[in-house]
Amino acid sequence: MKKLIIINGPNLNLLGKRETNIYGNLTFTEFFDQTIKKIPNVSLEHFQSNIEGELIDKIQEVGFKYDGIILNAAAYTHTSIGIGDAVKAITTPVVEVHISNTFSREEFRHQSFISPNAKGVILGFGLQSYELAIQSFLDN
């Protein structure tokens, strides 16, 4: 059984309430519960923090023993060299995910410190971006 984790960064705890025109009305917990039912033969966990260091700690904690990490570092994607370095330091493959198409938003969102060390990047498909990332680990 594959062991995967979704790691979410700042403000993603507000999904379903925050900018619903961009992020939709579903909370992450609702989405996660629906997703688990779709993939019963996968061990799937999730972790969310608004604190950069906690995200780095979680990446380091799981980064040598899980089969895959789906990482939506949110705004830290564009600012955190530390998270980028953590992804580079581990052996577990990482798929970078974004709910919105970051390239259709503000220019500062076009830069990612994670992408150069990620297995792949999926963005712009709403919460389905997470499902596509999960599928990328199951297809191998």
Secondary structure, 3 states (H helix, E strand, C coil): CEEEEEEECCCHHHCCCCCHHHHCCCCHHHHHHHHHHHCCCEEEEEEECCCHHHHHHHHHHHCCCCCEEEEECHHHHHCCHHHHHHHHHCCCCEEEEECCCHHHCCHHHHCCCCHHHCCEEEECCCCHHHHHHHHHHHCC
